[in-house]
Amino acid sequence: MQFARDLDPSLADQFVGMYVNHHTQDGGDIVPLAAQKLLDLGYEAGLIPHKTIIEVLR
């Protein structure tokens, strides 16, 4: 609730329930691969000035 900006607790609980679930807690190996692909495409298109490598901390 520290970051809820005076949001009603029941509404904050509903909001968190929409975005914090088993998919967001552990997306498996495909999420870092997808993020790397997106960064690679951005670099290749000239949108990102430096090649960026994803590092996953577990």
C-alpha distance matrix in Angstrom:
0.0 3.8 5.4 4.9 7.8 8.0 8.0 9.2 7.5 10.7 10.9 7.6 9.3 12.5 11.6 10.5 13.6 15.7 15.2 14.6 17.8 20.9 22.1 19.3 19.0 22.7 24.9 27.9 30.6 30.9 27.8 29.0 32.4 31.3 29.4 32.5 34.7 32.7 32.9 36.6 37.3 35.7 37.8 40.9 40.4 40.2 36.6 35.4 37.8 37.5 37.4 34.0 33.7 30.6 29.8 27.7 26.1 25.7
3.8 0.0 3.8 5.7 7.5 8.7 10.0 12.0 11.0 14.4 14.1 10.9 12.8 15.8 14.3 13.1 16.5 18.3 17.2 16.6 20.0 22.9 23.8 20.6 20.2 23.8 25.9 28.8 31.1 31.6 28.2 29.0 32.5 31.5 29.2 32.1 34.5 32.4 32.2 36.0 36.9 34.9 36.8 40.1 39.7 39.1 35.5 34.1 36.2 35.8 36.0 32.7 32.6 29.7 28.9 27.1 25.4 25.5
5.4 3.8 0.0 3.8 5.6 8.3 9.0 11.9 11.5 14.4 13.2 9.9 12.4 14.7 12.4 11.6 15.3 16.4 15.0 15.0 18.7 21.7 22.1 18.7 19.0 22.5 24.1 27.2 29.4 29.5 26.0 26.8 30.2 28.9 26.5 29.5 31.7 29.4 29.3 33.0 33.7 31.7 33.7 37.0 36.3 35.8 32.1 30.9 33.2 33.1 33.4 30.2 30.3 27.6 27.1 25.6 24.4 24.8
4.9 5.7 3.8 0.0 3.8 5.6 5.3 8.3 8.4 11.1 9.6 6.7 9.9 11.9 10.0 10.1 13.6 14.6 14.1 14.7 18.3 21.7 22.1 19.1 19.7 23.4 24.9 28.2 30.7 30.4 27.0 28.3 31.6 29.9 27.9 31.1 33.0 30.6 30.9 34.7 35.0 33.1 35.4 38.5 37.6 37.3 33.6 32.8 35.3 35.4 35.6 32.5 32.7 29.8 29.6 27.9 26.9 27.0
7.8 7.5 5.6 3.8 0.0 3.8 5.5 9.0 10.5 13.3 11.6 9.6 13.2 14.8 12.7 13.5 17.0 17.6 17.2 18.2 21.8 25.2 25.4 22.4 23.2 26.8 28.0 31.4 33.6 33.2 29.7 30.8 34.0 32.2 29.9 33.1 34.9 32.2 32.3 36.1 36.3 34.1 36.4 39.5 38.4 37.8 34.1 33.4 35.7 36.2 36.8 33.9 34.4 31.8 31.8 30.5 29.6 30.0
8.0 8.7 8.3 5.6 3.8 0.0 3.8 6.4 8.5 11.5 10.4 9.3 12.7 14.5 13.4 14.5 17.5 18.6 18.9 19.7 23.1 26.6 27.2 24.4 25.1 28.8 30.3 33.7 36.2 35.8 32.4 33.8 37.0 35.2 33.1 36.4 38.1 35.5 35.8 39.6 39.7 37.6 40.0 43.1 41.9 41.5 37.7 37.1 39.5 39.9 40.4 37.5 37.9 35.2 35.0 33.4 32.4 32.5
8.0 10.0 9.0 5.3 5.5 3.8 0.0 3.8 6.2 8.4 6.7 6.0 9.6 10.9 10.0 11.7 14.4 15.3 16.0 17.1 20.3 24.0 24.6 22.2 23.1 26.8 28.1 31.6 34.3 33.7 30.5 32.2 35.2 33.3 31.5 35.0 36.5 33.9 34.6 38.4 38.3 36.5 39.1 42.0 40.8 40.7 36.9 36.5 39.2 39.6 39.9 36.9 37.1 34.3 34.3 32.5 31.6 31.5
9.2 12.0 11.9 8.3 9.0 6.4 3.8 0.0 3.8 5.6 5.3 6.1 8.7 10.0 10.5 12.3 14.2 15.6 17.0 17.8 20.6 24.3 25.3 23.3 24.0 27.8 29.2 32.7 35.6 35.2 32.2 34.2 37.2 35.3 33.8 37.4 38.8 36.4 37.4 41.0 40.9 39.3 42.1 44.8 43.7 43.8 40.1 39.7 42.5 42.8 42.8 39.7 39.8 36.7 36.6 34.5 33.5 33.0
7.5 11.0 11.5 8.4 10.5 8.5 6.2 3.8 0.0 3.8 5.4 5.0 6.1 8.6 9.8 10.4 12.1 14.3 15.7 15.7 18.3 21.8 23.3 21.4 21.6 25.4 27.2 30.5 33.6 33.5 30.7 32.6 35.8 34.2 32.8 36.4 38.0 35.9 36.8 40.4 40.6 39.3 41.9 44.6 43.8 44.0 40.4 39.7 42.5 42.5 42.2 39.0 38.7 35.4 35.0 32.6 31.4 30.6
10.7 14.4 14.4 11.1 13.3 11.5 8.4 5.6 3.8 0.0 3.8 5.4 5.1 6.3 8.7 10.0 10.5 12.6 14.8 15.1 17.2 20.7 22.2 20.9 21.4 25.0 26.6 30.0 33.2 32.9 30.3 32.7 35.5 33.8 32.9 36.5 37.8 35.8 37.1 40.6 40.6 39.5 42.3 44.9 44.0 44.5 40.9 40.5 43.5 43.5 43.1 39.8 39.4 36.1 35.9 33.3 32.4 31.3
10.9 14.1 13.2 9.6 11.6 10.4 6.7 5.3 5.4 3.8 0.0 3.8 5.4 5.0 6.2 8.6 9.7 10.8 12.9 14.1 16.5 20.2 21.1 19.6 20.7 24.3 25.4 29.0 32.0 31.3 28.6 30.9 33.7 31.7 30.6 34.3 35.5 33.2 34.6 38.1 37.9 36.6 39.6 42.0 41.0 41.5 37.9 37.7 40.7 41.0 40.6 37.6 37.4 34.3 34.4 32.1 31.5 30.8
7.6 10.9 9.9 6.7 9.6 9.3 6.0 6.1 5.0 5.4 3.8 0.0 3.8 5.4 5.0 6.1 8.4 10.0 11.1 11.7 14.6 18.3 19.2 17.2 18.0 21.7 23.1 26.6 29.6 29.1 26.2 28.3 31.3 29.5 28.2 31.8 33.2 31.1 32.2 35.8 35.8 34.5 37.2 39.9 39.0 39.4 35.8 35.3 38.2 38.2 37.9 34.7 34.5 31.3 31.2 28.9 28.1 27.5
9.3 12.8 12.4 9.9 13.2 12.7 9.6 8.7 6.1 5.1 5.4 3.8 0.0 3.8 5.5 5.2 6.0 8.7 10.3 10.2 12.4 15.9 17.4 15.9 16.3 20.0 21.7 25.0 28.2 28.0 25.4 27.7 30.7 29.1 28.2 31.8 33.2 31.4 32.7 36.2 36.4 35.4 38.2 40.7 40.1 40.7 37.2 36.6 39.6 39.3 38.6 35.3 34.7 31.3 31.0 28.3 27.5 26.4
12.5 15.8 14.7 11.9 14.8 14.5 10.9 10.0 8.6 6.3 5.0 5.4 3.8 0.0 3.8 5.6 5.0 6.4 9.1 10.1 11.9 15.6 16.6 15.6 16.8 20.1 21.2 24.7 27.9 27.2 24.8 27.4 30.0 28.1 27.5 31.2 32.3 30.4 32.1 35.4 35.2 34.4 37.4 39.7 38.9 39.7 36.3 36.0 39.2 39.2 38.4 35.3 34.8 31.5 31.6 29.0 28.6 27.5
11.6 14.3 12.4 10.0 12.7 13.4 10.0 10.5 9.8 8.7 6.2 5.0 5.5 3.8 0.0 3.8 5.4 5.3 6.8 8.7 11.4 15.1 15.4 13.8 15.4 18.8 19.6 23.2 26.1 25.3 22.5 24.9 27.6 25.5 24.6 28.3 29.4 27.3 28.8 32.2 32.0 31.0 34.0 36.4 35.4 36.2 32.7 32.4 35.6 35.7 35.1 32.0 31.8 28.6 28.9 26.6 26.4 25.8
10.5 13.1 11.6 10.1 13.5 14.5 11.7 12.3 10.4 10.0 8.6 6.1 5.2 5.6 3.8 0.0 3.8 5.4 5.4 5.6 8.7 12.4 13.1 11.1 12.1 15.7 17.0 20.5 23.5 23.2 20.4 22.7 25.6 23.9 23.0 26.6 28.0 26.2 27.6 31.0 31.2 30.3 33.0 35.5 35.0 35.7 32.3 31.6 34.7 34.4 33.6 30.3 29.7 26.3 26.2 23.7 23.2 22.4
13.6 16.5 15.3 13.6 17.0 17.5 14.4 14.2 12.1 10.5 9.7 8.4 6.0 5.0 5.4 3.8 0.0 3.8 5.6 5.5 6.9 10.6 11.8 10.9 11.9 15.2 16.4 19.8 23.1 22.7 20.4 23.1 25.7 24.1 23.8 27.4 28.5 27.0 28.8 32.0 32.1 31.6 34.5 36.7 36.2 37.3 34.0 33.5 36.7 36.3 35.2 31.9 31.0 27.5 27.5 24.7 24.3 23.1
15.7 18.3 16.4 14.6 17.6 18.6 15.3 15.6 14.3 12.6 10.8 10.0 8.7 6.4 5.3 5.4 3.8 0.0 3.8 6.1 7.4 11.0 11.0 10.3 12.4 15.3 15.6 19.2 22.2 21.2 18.8 21.8 24.1 22.0 21.8 25.5 26.3 24.6 26.6 29.7 29.4 29.0 32.1 34.1 33.4 34.6 31.4 31.2 34.6 34.4 33.3 30.3 29.7 26.4 26.8 24.3 24.5 23.6
15.2 17.2 15.0 14.1 17.2 18.9 16.0 17.0 15.7 14.8 12.9 11.1 10.3 9.1 6.8 5.4 5.6 3.8 0.0 3.8 6.2 9.6 8.9 7.2 9.6 12.5 12.9 16.6 19.4 18.4 15.7 18.4 21.0 19.0 18.5 22.2 23.2 21.6 23.3 26.5 26.5 26.0 28.9 31.1 30.6 31.7 28.5 28.0 31.3 30.9 29.8 26.7 26.0 22.7 23.1 20.7 21.0 20.3
14.6 16.6 15.0 14.7 18.2 19.7 17.1 17.8 15.7 15.1 14.1 11.7 10.2 10.1 8.7 5.6 5.5 6.1 3.8 0.0 3.8 7.1 7.7 5.7 6.8 10.2 11.5 15.0 18.1 17.9 15.4 17.9 20.7 19.5 18.9 22.4 23.9 22.7 24.2 27.3 27.8 27.5 30.0 32.3 32.3 33.2 30.2 29.2 32.3 31.6 30.2 26.9 25.8 22.2 22.0 19.2 18.9 17.8
17.8 20.0 18.7 18.3 21.8 23.1 20.3 20.6 18.3 17.2 16.5 14.6 12.4 11.9 11.4 8.7 6.9 7.4 6.2 3.8 0.0 3.8 5.4 5.4 6.1 8.6 10.0 13.1 16.6 16.5 14.7 17.6 20.1 19.0 19.2 22.6 23.8 23.1 24.9 27.7 28.3 28.4 31.0 33.0 33.2 34.4 31.6 30.7 33.9 32.9 31.2 27.9 26.4 22.7 22.5 19.3 19.2 17.6
20.9 22.9 21.7 21.7 25.2 26.6 24.0 24.3 21.8 20.7 20.2 18.3 15.9 15.6 15.1 12.4 10.6 11.0 9.6 7.1 3.8 0.0 3.8 5.6 5.2 6.1 7.7 10.2 13.8 14.2 13.1 16.0 18.2 17.7 18.4 21.4 22.7 22.6 24.4 26.9 27.7 28.3 30.6 32.4 33.0 34.4 31.9 30.8 33.9 32.6 30.5 27.2 25.3 21.6 21.1 17.8 17.8 15.7
22.1 23.8 22.1 22.1 25.4 27.2 24.6 25.3 23.3 22.2 21.1 19.2 17.4 16.6 15.4 13.1 11.8 11.0 8.9 7.7 5.4 3.8 0.0 3.8 5.6 5.7 5.2 8.5 11.7 11.3 9.9 13.2 15.2 14.3 15.0 18.2 19.2 19.0 21.1 23.5 24.1 24.7 27.2 28.9 29.3 30.9 28.4 27.5 30.8 29.6 27.5 24.4 22.7 19.1 19.2 16.2 17.0 15.5
19.3 20.6 18.7 19.1 22.4 24.4 22.2 23.3 21.4 20.9 19.6 17.2 15.9 15.6 13.8 11.1 10.9 10.3 7.2 5.7 5.4 5.6 3.8 0.0 3.8 5.6 5.9 9.6 12.4 12.2 9.8 12.4 15.1 14.1 13.9 17.2 18.8 18.1 19.7 22.5 23.3 23.4 25.8 27.9 28.3 29.4 26.7 25.6 28.7 27.6 25.8 22.5 21.0 17.4 17.4 14.5 15.0 14.0
19.0 20.2 19.0 19.7 23.2 25.1 23.1 24.0 21.6 21.4 20.7 18.0 16.3 16.8 15.4 12.1 11.9 12.4 9.6 6.8 6.1 5.2 5.6 3.8 0.0 3.8 6.5 9.1 12.4 13.2 11.2 13.2 16.2 16.1 15.8 18.7 20.7 20.4 21.6 24.3 25.6 25.7 27.7 30.0 30.7 31.7 29.1 27.5 30.4 28.9 27.0 23.5 21.5 17.8 16.9 13.6 13.2 11.5
22.7 23.8 22.5 23.4 26.8 28.8 26.8 27.8 25.4 25.0 24.3 21.7 20.0 20.1 18.8 15.7 15.2 15.3 12.5 10.2 8.6 6.1 5.7 5.6 3.8 0.0 3.8 5.4 8.8 10.2 8.9 10.9 13.6 14.0 14.3 16.7 18.7 19.1 20.4 22.6 24.1 24.7 26.5 28.5 29.6 30.8 28.5 26.9 29.7 27.9 25.6 22.2 19.9 16.1 15.3 11.8 12.0 10.0
24.9 25.9 24.1 24.9 28.0 30.3 28.1 29.2 27.2 26.6 25.4 23.1 21.7 21.2 19.6 17.0 16.4 15.6 12.9 11.5 10.0 7.7 5.2 5.9 6.5 3.8 0.0 3.8 6.7 6.8 5.7 8.5 10.6 10.6 11.5 14.1 15.5 16.0 17.7 19.8 20.9 21.9 23.9 25.5 26.6 28.1 26.0 24.7 27.6 26.0 23.5 20.4 18.2 14.7 14.7 11.7 13.0 11.8
27.9 28.8 27.2 28.2 31.4 33.7 31.6 32.7 30.5 30.0 29.0 26.6 25.0 24.7 23.2 20.5 19.8 19.2 16.6 15.0 13.1 10.2 8.5 9.6 9.1 5.4 3.8 0.0 3.8 5.6 6.3 8.2 9.7 10.9 12.3 13.9 15.4 16.8 18.3 19.8 21.4 22.8 24.3 25.7 27.2 28.8 27.1 25.6 28.3 26.3 23.4 20.4 17.7 14.3 13.9 10.8 12.2 10.8
30.6 31.1 29.4 30.7 33.6 36.2 34.3 35.6 33.6 33.2 32.0 29.6 28.2 27.9 26.1 23.5 23.1 22.2 19.4 18.1 16.6 13.8 11.7 12.4 12.4 8.8 6.7 3.8 0.0 3.8 5.7 6.1 6.7 9.0 10.6 11.3 12.8 14.8 16.1 17.0 18.9 20.7 21.8 23.0 24.9 26.5 25.2 23.5 26.0 23.8 20.7 17.9 15.0 12.0 11.9 9.5 11.8 11.2
30.9 31.6 29.5 30.4 33.2 35.8 33.7 35.2 33.5 32.9 31.3 29.1 28.0 27.2 25.3 23.2 22.7 21.2 18.4 17.9 16.5 14.2 11.3 12.2 13.2 10.2 6.8 5.6 3.8 0.0 3.8 5.7 5.1 6.0 8.6 9.8 10.4 12.2 14.2 15.1 16.4 18.3 19.9 20.8 22.4 24.4 23.0 21.8 24.6 22.9 19.8 17.4 15.0 12.3 13.3 11.6 14.4 14.2
27.8 28.2 26.0 27.0 29.7 32.4 30.5 32.2 30.7 30.3 28.6 26.2 25.4 24.8 22.5 20.4 20.4 18.8 15.7 15.4 14.7 13.1 9.9 9.8 11.2 8.9 5.7 6.3 5.7 3.8 0.0 3.8 5.4 5.1 6.1 8.6 9.8 10.6 12.4 14.1 15.4 16.6 18.4 19.9 21.1 22.7 20.9 19.6 22.6 21.0 18.3 15.6 13.6 10.5 11.7 10.0 12.7 13.1
29.0 29.0 26.8 28.3 30.8 33.8 32.2 34.2 32.6 32.7 30.9 28.3 27.7 27.4 24.9 22.7 23.1 21.8 18.4 17.9 17.6 16.0 13.2 12.4 13.2 10.9 8.5 8.2 6.1 5.7 3.8 0.0 3.8 5.4 5.0 6.0 8.5 9.8 10.5 12.0 14.1 15.2 16.3 18.1 19.8 21.0 19.5 17.6 20.2 18.1 15.3 12.4 10.0 6.8 8.2 7.1 10.5 11.7
32.4 32.5 30.2 31.6 34.0 37.0 35.2 37.2 35.8 35.5 33.7 31.3 30.7 30.0 27.6 25.6 25.7 24.1 21.0 20.7 20.1 18.2 15.2 15.1 16.2 13.6 10.6 9.7 6.7 5.1 5.4 3.8 0.0 3.8 5.5 5.1 6.2 8.7 9.9 10.4 12.3 14.2 15.3 16.3 18.3 20.0 19.0 17.5 20.0 18.1 14.8 12.7 10.4 8.4 10.4 10.1 13.7 14.8
31.3 31.5 28.9 29.9 32.2 35.2 33.3 35.3 34.2 33.8 31.7 29.5 29.1 28.1 25.5 23.9 24.1 22.0 19.0 19.5 19.0 17.7 14.3 14.1 16.1 14.0 10.6 10.9 9.0 6.0 5.1 5.4 3.8 0.0 3.8 5.4 5.0 6.2 8.7 9.8 10.6 12.4 14.3 15.2 16.5 18.5 17.1 16.2 19.3 18.0 15.2 13.2 12.0 10.1 12.7 12.4 15.9 17.0
29.4 29.2 26.5 27.9 29.9 33.1 31.5 33.8 32.8 32.9 30.6 28.2 28.2 27.5 24.6 23.0 23.8 21.8 18.5 18.9 19.2 18.4 15.0 13.9 15.8 14.3 11.5 12.3 10.6 8.6 6.1 5.0 5.5 3.8 0.0 3.8 5.4 5.1 6.3 8.6 9.9 10.6 12.4 14.2 15.4 16.7 14.9 13.5 16.5 15.2 12.8 10.4 9.5 7.5 10.4 10.7 14.1 16.0
32.5 32.1 29.5 31.1 33.1 36.4 35.0 37.4 36.4 36.5 34.3 31.8 31.8 31.2 28.3 26.6 27.4 25.5 22.2 22.4 22.6 21.4 18.2 17.2 18.7 16.7 14.1 13.9 11.3 9.8 8.6 6.0 5.1 5.4 3.8 0.0 3.8 5.4 5.1 6.0 8.6 9.8 10.5 12.1 14.1 15.3 14.3 12.4 14.9 13.1 10.1 8.0 6.8 5.9 9.4 10.7 14.4 16.6
34.7 34.5 31.7 33.0 34.9 38.1 36.5 38.8 38.0 37.8 35.5 33.2 33.2 32.3 29.4 28.0 28.5 26.3 23.2 23.9 23.8 22.7 19.2 18.8 20.7 18.7 15.5 15.4 12.8 10.4 9.8 8.5 6.2 5.0 5.4 3.8 0.0 3.8 5.5 5.0 6.1 8.5 9.8 10.4 12.2 14.2 13.5 12.7 15.5 14.2 11.3 10.4 9.9 9.7 13.1 14.3 18.0 19.9
32.7 32.4 29.4 30.6 32.2 35.5 33.9 36.4 35.9 35.8 33.2 31.1 31.4 30.4 27.3 26.2 27.0 24.6 21.6 22.7 23.1 22.6 19.0 18.1 20.4 19.1 16.0 16.8 14.8 12.2 10.6 9.8 8.7 6.2 5.1 5.4 3.8 0.0 3.8 5.4 5.2 6.2 8.7 9.9 10.6 12.4 10.9 10.5 13.9 13.4 11.3 10.3 10.9 10.6 14.2 15.3 18.8 20.9
32.9 32.2 29.3 30.9 32.3 35.8 34.6 37.4 36.8 37.1 34.6 32.2 32.7 32.1 28.8 27.6 28.8 26.6 23.3 24.2 24.9 24.4 21.1 19.7 21.6 20.4 17.7 18.3 16.1 14.2 12.4 10.5 9.9 8.7 6.3 5.1 5.5 3.8 0.0 3.8 5.4 5.0 6.2 8.6 9.8 10.6 9.2 7.6 10.6 9.8 7.8 6.7 8.1 8.7 12.4 14.4 17.8 20.5
36.6 36.0 33.0 34.7 36.1 39.6 38.4 41.0 40.4 40.6 38.1 35.8 36.2 35.4 32.2 31.0 32.0 29.7 26.5 27.3 27.7 26.9 23.5 22.5 24.3 22.6 19.8 19.8 17.0 15.1 14.1 12.0 10.4 9.8 8.6 6.0 5.0 5.4 3.8 0.0 3.8 5.4 5.1 6.1 8.5 9.9 9.9 8.6 10.9 9.7 7.0 7.5 8.6 10.2 13.9 16.1 19.7 22.3
37.3 36.9 33.7 35.0 36.3 39.7 38.3 40.9 40.6 40.6 37.9 35.8 36.4 35.2 32.0 31.2 32.1 29.4 26.5 27.8 28.3 27.7 24.1 23.3 25.6 24.1 20.9 21.4 18.9 16.4 15.4 14.1 12.3 10.6 9.9 8.6 6.1 5.2 5.4 3.8 0.0 3.8 5.4 5.1 6.1 8.6 8.5 8.9 11.7 11.8 9.9 10.7 12.2 13.4 17.2 19.1 22.7 25.1
35.7 34.9 31.7 33.1 34.1 37.6 36.5 39.3 39.3 39.5 36.6 34.5 35.4 34.4 31.0 30.3 31.6 29.0 26.0 27.5 28.4 28.3 24.7 23.4 25.7 24.7 21.9 22.8 20.7 18.3 16.6 15.2 14.2 12.4 10.6 9.8 8.5 6.2 5.0 5.4 3.8 0.0 3.8 5.5 5.1 6.3 5.1 5.5 8.8 9.7 9.0 9.8 12.2 13.5 17.3 19.4 22.7 25.4
37.8 36.8 33.7 35.4 36.4 40.0 39.1 42.1 41.9 42.3 39.6 37.2 38.2 37.4 34.0 33.0 34.5 32.1 28.9 30.0 31.0 30.6 27.2 25.8 27.7 26.5 23.9 24.3 21.8 19.9 18.4 16.3 15.3 14.3 12.4 10.5 9.8 8.7 6.2 5.1 5.4 3.8 0.0 3.8 5.4 5.1 5.7 4.6 6.4 6.7 6.0 8.1 10.9 13.2 16.8 19.5 22.8 25.8
40.9 40.1 37.0 38.5 39.5 43.1 42.0 44.8 44.6 44.9 42.0 39.9 40.7 39.7 36.4 35.5 36.7 34.1 31.1 32.3 33.0 32.4 28.9 27.9 30.0 28.5 25.5 25.7 23.0 20.8 19.9 18.1 16.3 15.2 14.2 12.1 10.4 9.9 8.6 6.1 5.1 5.5 3.8 0.0 3.8 5.4 7.6 7.9 9.3 9.7 8.7 11.2 13.4 15.8 19.4 22.0 25.5 28.3
40.4 39.7 36.3 37.6 38.4 41.9 40.8 43.7 43.8 44.0 41.0 39.0 40.1 38.9 35.4 35.0 36.2 33.4 30.6 32.3 33.2 33.0 29.3 28.3 30.7 29.6 26.6 27.2 24.9 22.4 21.1 19.8 18.3 16.5 15.4 14.1 12.2 10.6 9.8 8.5 6.1 5.1 5.4 3.8 0.0 3.8 5.6 7.7 9.6 11.4 11.3 13.4 16.1 18.0 21.7 24.1 27.5 30.2
40.2 39.1 35.8 37.3 37.8 41.5 40.7 43.8 44.0 44.5 41.5 39.4 40.7 39.7 36.2 35.7 37.3 34.6 31.7 33.2 34.4 34.4 30.9 29.4 31.7 30.8 28.1 28.8 26.5 24.4 22.7 21.0 20.0 18.5 16.7 15.3 14.2 12.4 10.6 9.9 8.6 6.3 5.1 5.4 3.8 0.0 3.8 5.6 6.4 9.0 10.1 12.5 15.8 18.1 21.6 24.3 27.5 30.6
36.6 35.5 32.1 33.6 34.1 37.7 36.9 40.1 40.4 40.9 37.9 35.8 37.2 36.3 32.7 32.3 34.0 31.4 28.5 30.2 31.6 31.9 28.4 26.7 29.1 28.5 26.0 27.1 25.2 23.0 20.9 19.5 19.0 17.1 14.9 14.3 13.5 10.9 9.2 9.9 8.5 5.1 5.7 7.6 5.6 3.8 0.0 3.8 6.4 9.2 10.5 11.8 15.2 16.8 20.3 22.8 25.7 28.8
35.4 34.1 30.9 32.8 33.4 37.1 36.5 39.7 39.7 40.5 37.7 35.3 36.6 36.0 32.4 31.6 33.5 31.2 28.0 29.2 30.7 30.8 27.5 25.6 27.5 26.9 24.7 25.6 23.5 21.8 19.6 17.6 17.5 16.2 13.5 12.4 12.7 10.5 7.6 8.6 8.9 5.5 4.6 7.9 7.7 5.6 3.8 0.0 3.8 5.7 7.2 8.4 12.0 13.9 17.2 19.9 22.8 26.0
37.8 36.2 33.2 35.3 35.7 39.5 39.2 42.5 42.5 43.5 40.7 38.2 39.6 39.2 35.6 34.7 36.7 34.6 31.3 32.3 33.9 33.9 30.8 28.7 30.4 29.7 27.6 28.3 26.0 24.6 22.6 20.2 20.0 19.3 16.5 14.9 15.5 13.9 10.6 10.9 11.7 8.8 6.4 9.3 9.6 6.4 6.4 3.8 0.0 3.8 7.0 9.1 12.8 15.5 18.4 21.6 24.2 27.7
37.5 35.8 33.1 35.4 36.2 39.9 39.6 42.8 42.5 43.5 41.0 38.2 39.3 39.2 35.7 34.4 36.3 34.4 30.9 31.6 32.9 32.6 29.6 27.6 28.9 27.9 26.0 26.3 23.8 22.9 21.0 18.1 18.1 18.0 15.2 13.1 14.2 13.4 9.8 9.7 11.8 9.7 6.7 9.7 11.4 9.0 9.2 5.7 3.8 0.0 3.8 6.1 9.7 12.7 15.4 18.8 21.5 25.0
37.4 36.0 33.4 35.6 36.8 40.4 39.9 42.8 42.2 43.1 40.6 37.9 38.6 38.4 35.1 33.6 35.2 33.3 29.8 30.2 31.2 30.5 27.5 25.8 27.0 25.6 23.5 23.4 20.7 19.8 18.3 15.3 14.8 15.2 12.8 10.1 11.3 11.3 7.8 7.0 9.9 9.0 6.0 8.7 11.3 10.1 10.5 7.2 7.0 3.8 0.0 3.8 6.7 10.1 13.0 16.4 19.4 22.7
34.0 32.7 30.2 32.5 33.9 37.5 36.9 39.7 39.0 39.8 37.6 34.7 35.3 35.3 32.0 30.3 31.9 30.3 26.7 26.9 27.9 27.2 24.4 22.5 23.5 22.2 20.4 20.4 17.9 17.4 15.6 12.4 12.7 13.2 10.4 8.0 10.4 10.3 6.7 7.5 10.7 9.8 8.1 11.2 13.4 12.5 11.8 8.4 9.1 6.1 3.8 0.0 3.8 6.6 9.5 12.9 15.7 19.1
33.7 32.6 30.3 32.7 34.4 37.9 37.1 39.8 38.7 39.4 37.4 34.5 34.7 34.8 31.8 29.7 31.0 29.7 26.0 25.8 26.4 25.3 22.7 21.0 21.5 19.9 18.2 17.7 15.0 15.0 13.6 10.0 10.4 12.0 9.5 6.8 9.9 10.9 8.1 8.6 12.2 12.2 10.9 13.4 16.1 15.8 15.2 12.0 12.8 9.7 6.7 3.8 0.0 3.8 6.4 9.8 12.9 16.1
30.6 29.7 27.6 29.8 31.8 35.2 34.3 36.7 35.4 36.1 34.3 31.3 31.3 31.5 28.6 26.3 27.5 26.4 22.7 22.2 22.7 21.6 19.1 17.4 17.8 16.1 14.7 14.3 12.0 12.3 10.5 6.8 8.4 10.1 7.5 5.9 9.7 10.6 8.7 10.2 13.4 13.5 13.2 15.8 18.0 18.1 16.8 13.9 15.5 12.7 10.1 6.6 3.8 0.0 3.8 6.4 9.7 12.8
29.8 28.9 27.1 29.6 31.8 35.0 34.3 36.6 35.0 35.9 34.4 31.2 31.0 31.6 28.9 26.2 27.5 26.8 23.1 22.0 22.5 21.1 19.2 17.4 16.9 15.3 14.7 13.9 11.9 13.3 11.7 8.2 10.4 12.7 10.4 9.4 13.1 14.2 12.4 13.9 17.2 17.3 16.8 19.4 21.7 21.6 20.3 17.2 18.4 15.4 13.0 9.5 6.4 3.8 0.0 3.8 6.5 9.8
27.7 27.1 25.6 27.9 30.5 33.4 32.5 34.5 32.6 33.3 32.1 28.9 28.3 29.0 26.6 23.7 24.7 24.3 20.7 19.2 19.3 17.8 16.2 14.5 13.6 11.8 11.7 10.8 9.5 11.6 10.0 7.1 10.1 12.4 10.7 10.7 14.3 15.3 14.4 16.1 19.1 19.4 19.5 22.0 24.1 24.3 22.8 19.9 21.6 18.8 16.4 12.9 9.8 6.4 3.8 0.0 3.8 6.4
26.1 25.4 24.4 26.9 29.6 32.4 31.6 33.5 31.4 32.4 31.5 28.1 27.5 28.6 26.4 23.2 24.3 24.5 21.0 18.9 19.2 17.8 17.0 15.0 13.2 12.0 13.0 12.2 11.8 14.4 12.7 10.5 13.7 15.9 14.1 14.4 18.0 18.8 17.8 19.7 22.7 22.7 22.8 25.5 27.5 27.5 25.7 22.8 24.2 21.5 19.4 15.7 12.9 9.7 6.5 3.8 0.0 3.8
25.7 25.5 24.8 27.0 30.0 32.5 31.5 33.0 30.6 31.3 30.8 27.5 26.4 27.5 25.8 22.4 23.1 23.6 20.3 17.8 17.6 15.7 15.5 14.0 11.5 10.0 11.8 10.8 11.2 14.2 13.1 11.7 14.8 17.0 16.0 16.6 19.9 20.9 20.5 22.3 25.1 25.4 25.8 28.3 30.2 30.6 28.8 26.0 27.7 25.0 22.7 19.1 16.1 12.8 9.8 6.4 3.8 0.0
